[in-house]
Amino acid sequence: MSKLKQMSIFAHIVEQGSVSAAAEKLELSKSVVSQHLKILEQELGASLLKRTTRRQTLTSMGERFYLSCKDINVIAESAWDMAKSELEEPQGRIRITAPNALMDLLVAPVVAELMKQYPKLKPELISDDQHLDFMEHDIDLAVRVGSSRDSNLKQKRLGEFKDVLCGVASMRERELESIPYIANSWQGKQVTHHFSSQTQEGFVYQQQASCVTNSFHSCLALIKSGVGIGVIPDFCIPQLSGEVVDVLPSFELPTNTVYALNPFTSNTPIAIQLCVQGKESECFLT
């Protein structure tokens, strides 16, 4: 690594015309720059520069050596400029995962707006009702219901919603315990819900699921078909045009809080900042 630094400094000496000018350019002392040049020549076993008090010229070897050394600075400057440009304009890949319901109605619209504003951005969206491992699946941002206990993840609260126990309209006329329950896999086979009400006494609903599915979409399709009841996020219900109804309109389930999580301990990429910064980027939930 020290050799690369010495080669870079040597290229600056040649391009600036003197050790003093190179030291000023690099914001180093003249003695430090001279020392790097001296060590470089000692390790090479050859002189690279002929210097007098007024001027310097390259030796024949110095000329050939400089042609390679200058590329180090060109590549370094190019890499630096590229990195800085990404801080000013989001670009490149960003991998986002979210549950199916959140992805379709809340996350994807925000990402679509970002893509319109920043055409160099290349999002990869993964809809999955299971919590994917950040490292195994190379995740940059996860939108999840509930906070994480992992202290290595940055978390920001995005908003909240409530699940609604839904079914087709005819389900309202039946005893709740007699209706099959359609569960998503994250709920498990044994389902428990705590209902509260402003006008009536709350109660606990417990049921063995008649069907378990690993996708919100298949769960919703079964509920819409009339084979059973299940929970649907309240923000999804307006999109269903009356296909399903709240089977317990006088009761409600607890609030669910949505968080954005990312694995970056510092210097969070600007694309992730834009996704979760709130109203300026049309936050996922309000």
C-alpha positions in Angstrom: 0.0 0.0 0.0 2.9 2.4 0.8 4.3 1.8 -2.7 1.1 2.8 -4.3 1.1 6.0 -2.2 4.7 6.8 -3.2 4.0 6.1 -6.8 1.0 8.5 -6.6 3.0 11.2 -5.0 5.8 10.8 -7.6 3.2 11.3 -10.4 2.0 14.5 -8.7 5.6 15.8 -8.4 6.1 15.3 -12.1 2.7 16.9 -13.0 3.1 19.9 -10.6 6.7 20.5 -11.7 8.3 20.5 -8.3 8.3 18.9 -4.9 7.0 22.2 -3.3 4.1 22.4 -5.8 3.1 18.8 -5.3 3.2 19.3 -1.5 0.9 22.2 -1.8 -1.5 20.3 -4.1 -1.5 17.3 -1.7 -1.7 19.4 1.4 1.4 17.7 2.8 4.7 19.2 4.0 7.6 19.5 1.6 9.7 17.2 3.7 7.1 14.5 3.7 6.8 14.5 -0.1 10.6 14.5 -0.4 10.9 11.6 1.9 8.3 9.6 -0.1 10.3 10.3 -3.3 13.6 9.3 -1.6 12.2 6.0 -0.3 10.7 5.2 -3.7 14.0 5.7 -5.5 15.8 3.7 -2.8 13.5 0.7 -3.1 13.7 0.9 -6.9 17.4 1.3 -6.8 17.2 4.0 -9.5 17.0 7.7 -9.9 13.7 9.0 -11.2 14.3 12.8 -11.2 17.3 15.0 -11.8 16.8 18.1 -9.7 18.5 21.5 -9.2 17.3 24.4 -7.1 15.4 25.8 -10.0 14.1 22.9 -12.1 13.6 19.2 -12.3 13.7 16.7 -15.2 12.9 13.1 -15.5 15.5 10.4 -16.1 14.9 8.0 -18.9 13.6 5.4 -16.4 11.6 8.1 -14.6 9.9 8.9 -17.9 8.8 5.3 -18.4 7.9 4.8 -14.7 5.8 8.0 -14.7 3.6 6.7 -17.6 2.4 3.9 -15.3 2.2 5.9 -12.1 0.0 8.6 -13.6 -2.7 5.9 -14.3 -2.9 5.3 -10.6 -4.1 8.9 -10.0 -6.4 8.8 -13.0 -8.1 5.7 -11.8 -8.3 7.0 -8.2 -9.8 10.3 -9.3 -12.3 8.5 -11.5 -13.4 6.2 -8.7 -13.7 9.2 -6.3 -15.8 11.2 -8.8 -18.0 8.2 -9.4 -18.6 7.7 -5.7 -19.3 11.4 -5.1 -21.8 11.5 -8.0 -23.8 8.6 -6.4 -24.1 10.7 -3.3 -25.7 13.5 -5.3 -27.9 11.3 -7.6 -29.2 7.9 -6.6 -28.1 5.2 -9.0 -27.3 1.6 -9.3 -29.0 -1.4 -7.7 -31.1 -1.2 -4.5 -32.7 -4.4 -3.2 -35.9 -4.0 -1.3 -38.1 -6.6 0.4 -41.6 -6.2 1.9 -44.7 -8.3 2.6 -46.9 -8.8 -0.5 -49.7 -6.4 0.7 -47.2 -3.7 1.6 -45.2 -4.1 -1.6 -48.1 -3.9 -3.9 -50.0 -0.9 -2.5 -47.5 1.1 -0.5 -43.8 0.3 -1.4 -44.0 -0.1 -5.2 -45.7 3.3 -5.8 -43.0 5.1 -3.9 -40.3 3.2 -5.8 -42.0 4.1 -9.1 -41.9 7.8 -8.2 -38.2 7.5 -7.4 -37.5 5.7 -10.7 -39.2 8.6 -12.6 -37.0 11.2 -10.7 -33.8 9.2 -10.8 -33.6 7.0 -14.0 -30.2 5.6 -13.1 -31.7 3.9 -10.1 -32.1 0.1 -10.6 -34.5 -1.3 -7.9 -34.9 -5.0 -7.3 -38.2 -5.7 -5.4 -38.8 -8.9 -3.5 -42.3 -9.6 -2.3 -42.2 -12.1 0.5 -44.4 -12.5 3.6 -41.4 -14.1 5.4 -38.5 -12.2 6.9 -35.6 -12.6 4.6 -32.0 -12.6 6.0 -30.3 -9.4 5.0 -26.9 -11.0 4.3 -28.1 -14.2 2.7 -30.4 -12.4 0.3 -28.2 -9.2 -0.1 -31.1 -6.9 1.1 -30.5 -3.2 1.2 -33.9 -2.2 2.7 -36.7 -4.2 4.3 -40.2 -2.9 5.1 -41.7 -5.0 7.9 -44.5 -5.1 10.4 -43.1 -4.8 13.8 -39.6 -3.7 15.0 -36.6 -6.0 15.0 -34.5 -7.1 17.9 -31.4 -7.1 15.8 -29.3 -4.2 17.2 -27.2 -4.2 14.0 -30.1 -2.9 11.9 -31.1 0.7 11.6 -34.9 1.1 12.1 -37.3 3.9 11.3 -41.0 3.9 12.0 -43.0 4.5 8.7 -46.5 4.3 9.9 -49.3 2.0 11.1 -52.4 0.1 10.0 -54.9 -2.3 11.4 -55.9 -5.8 10.2 -59.6 -6.4 9.6 -61.3 -9.7 9.9 -63.0 -10.1 6.5 -65.1 -12.4 4.5 -67.9 -12.2 1.9 -71.1 -10.4 3.0 -73.0 -13.6 3.9 -70.4 -14.4 6.6 -71.9 -11.7 8.8 -75.0 -13.8 9.2 -73.1 -16.9 10.5 -71.7 -17.7 13.9 -68.0 -16.7 13.9 -66.9 -20.1 15.4 -68.6 -22.0 12.5 -66.7 -20.2 9.7 -63.4 -21.7 8.4 -60.4 -19.5 9.0 -57.8 -18.8 6.2 -54.4 -18.1 7.7 -51.2 -16.7 6.3 -48.1 -18.8 7.2 -46.8 -16.1 9.5 -49.9 -16.6 11.7 -49.4 -20.3 12.2 -52.0 -23.0 12.4 -53.5 -21.9 15.7 -54.8 -18.4 15.3 -55.5 -16.0 18.2 -57.0 -12.5 17.8 -57.7 -9.9 20.6 -60.7 -7.8 19.6 -61.7 -4.5 21.3 -64.7 -2.2 21.0 -65.7 1.3 22.1 -69.3 0.2 22.7 -69.0 -3.5 23.7 -66.8 -5.7 25.8 -63.8 -7.0 24.0 -63.1 -10.7 23.5 -60.4 -13.2 22.4 -61.0 -15.2 19.2 -59.2 -18.5 18.8 -59.5 -20.8 15.9 -57.6 -23.6 14.2 -56.9 -22.6 10.6 -58.7 -24.6 8.0 -56.2 -23.6 5.4 -52.7 -22.0 5.6 -51.0 -20.3 2.7 -47.6 -18.7 2.4 -48.9 -15.7 0.3 -51.2 -12.8 1.1 -52.5 -13.0 -2.5 -53.6 -16.6 -2.2 -55.1 -15.9 1.3 -57.1 -13.0 -0.2 -58.2 -15.1 -3.1 -59.6 -17.8 -0.8 -61.4 -15.2 1.4 -62.9 -13.5 -1.7 -64.1 -16.9 -3.0 -66.3 -17.3 0.2 -64.6 -20.4 1.7 -63.6 -18.7 4.9 -62.6 -15.6 6.8 -59.1 -14.0 7.4 -57.4 -10.8 8.2 -56.8 -8.1 5.5 -54.9 -4.9 6.1 -57.3 -1.9 6.3 -55.5 -0.1 3.5 -56.3 -2.9 1.1 -60.0 -3.0 1.6 -60.9 0.1 -0.5 -59.2 -1.6 -3.5 -61.5 -4.6 -3.2 -64.7 -2.8 -4.3 -67.0 -4.5 -1.8 -65.9 -8.1 -2.7 -65.2 -8.6 1.0 -66.6 -6.9 4.2 -65.6 -6.5 7.8 -67.4 -9.4 9.5 -67.1 -7.7 12.9 -67.7 -4.0 12.2 -68.2 -3.1 15.9 -64.8 -4.5 16.9 -61.2 -3.9 15.9 -57.8 -5.5 16.1 -54.7 -3.9 17.6 -52.6 -1.5 15.6 -49.7 -2.8 13.6 -46.6 -0.6 13.3 -44.5 -0.7 10.1 -40.7 -0.1 10.1 -38.0 0.3 7.5 -34.9 -1.5 8.3 -31.4 -1.4 6.7 -28.0 -3.0 7.6 -25.9 0.2 7.0 -24.3 1.2 10.3 -23.2 4.6 8.9 -23.4 6.6 5.7 -26.7 5.2 4.6 -27.0 5.3 0.8 -29.0 8.2 -0.5 -31.5 5.9 -2.3 -32.5 4.3 1.0 -32.7 7.7 2.7 -35.1 8.9 0.0 -37.3 5.8 0.4 -37.8 6.3 4.1 -37.4 10.1 4.7 -41.1 10.7 5.1 -43.3 13.3 3.3 -40.5 14.5 1.0 -40.5 11.1 -0.7 -44.2 10.2 -0.1 -43.7 7.9 2.8 -45.0 4.3 2.6 -47.7 4.9 5.2 -49.4 8.0 6.6 
